[in-house]
């Protein structure tokens, strides 16, 4: 998966949802992503099981618990939307 690699920016209300089709430990890297992002990991019930702030260009994050979805979005959204582990999301 390419995810956000090679993009120069993303809109403020943008979110990329990656569906792994079953729960597993998901690793995300920031190589070739030139801007910071917030990262959410969700289980099959779409509940947040882990969340991270990722710096541009560097870093690797693996979910602390098995997750089905990874959501990449602009940095600052975790705080702006008051997201926390256990919250359920809908789409």
HELIX and SHEET records of a PDB file:
HELIX    1   1 UNK A   77  UNK A   80  1                                   4    
SHEET    1   A 4 UNK A  15  UNK A  24  0                                        
SHEET    2   A 4 UNK A  67  UNK A  74 -1                                        
SHEET    3   A 4 UNK A  37  UNK A  42 -1                                        
SHEET    4   A 4 UNK A  48  UNK A  54 -1                                        
SHEET    1   B 2 UNK A  27  UNK A  29  0                                        
SHEET    2   B 2 UNK A  60  UNK A  62 -1                                        
END                                                                             
